[in-house]
Structure formats: structure tokens, C-alpha cells
Amino acid sequence: MNQPQQQPGQPYGPAQPGGYPPPQQPFGMPGGFPPPAPAARRGGTGLAIAAGAAAMLIGAGVYGGIFKAFDGTQIGYLAVGVGALVGAVLGKVGGRHPVLPVVGAVLGLVGVYCGQLFGFALVISDIGQGSVVDVLTQHLDLLSRAWKKSLEPIDALFFALAGFAGFSTAKRLGA
């Protein structure tokens, strides 16, 4: 085949009939481009809140277990972890709904509270005052009083960190 050679000043070969670049063809025709894929649909707000509550309970359980393992010593990173876990689930499942960061902050705070209560219940049951379920159901008033007496100023920081992590993570990951 005898193809025309490229001439200087014509970096893309000889000019096409009708000018260069070739006119766009409708989709489905040779040279056309498919339309962009539709945006992935995210779950609803209710589903996100339910998943965030489940993540909060899981985070509280881990928080309580580590709380007991370290003999009641609190670790600030755990509070951030509970809040971030809740916020990540809310953001990924619910998307960019404006109420989800606020729900993330609230669930982060509740997660740290539940984690601390669960940790206290584990410690109390370990010293022979009944099972964890008994402590949580039958002696919740005593557990709450013990928790209140053990509060220190640093606990306010842990709660603030959990709330902030829940809020900011949900806001950042909600896309």
C-alpha cells in the first residue's frame, strides 16, 4: 500500500477530509465515546445510622476489653478509634448527608461511654461480683455510680476526641 508520507508541519499525518480533528460521532457510531457511568448509589441515611450504631457497639466492646486488660487504664487512642470507626461506617454507607457527621459525633460519645461501662462491668465481674450480664442488667445503678466516681478531667478529653473523630471522619468520608 502506498500511504502518503508525513510532511513537516503536519505532526499527525495528512489532513482528513472535513478538517482535523474529525467531527464527533454520536454514541454507538465508530469514533463515539460512551457516556460517563452513573454515580454509584449509596445506602440510605437510616441504613447508615443502623450500621453506625452497630459499629459503635463493636467499638465499645473492644474499648471495654482493652480497658479491662490494662486494669482500668484508659488509652486516648481508643476513644479516637471508636469515634473514627463510627464516622467511617456512617460516611461510607450513608454518603454526604448533612446529619451524618452530627450522628457520628453523638455515637462516638455514646461509644466511649458504653465502652467505659463495659470495661467496669468486666472488672467487677472479674473480682467475683457476678457475670458481666448480671452486672450490666441487675446492678447498672451501682455500675453507673462507680463510673461517675472514677471520672477524671482527662475523661472529658477522651469524650471530646471521640466526638470530634466521629464528626470529622463521617464528614470526610461521606462522598
Secondary structure, DSSP 8 states (H G I E B T S, - for coil): -------TT-TTSS--TT-SS-----TTSTT-------------HHHHHHHHHHHHHHHHHHHHHHHHHTTT---HHHHHHHHHHHHHHHHHHH-S-TTHHHHHHHHHHHHHHHHHHHHHHHHHHHTTS--HHHHHHHSHHHHHHHHHHH--HHHHHHHHHHHHHHHHHHHHH--
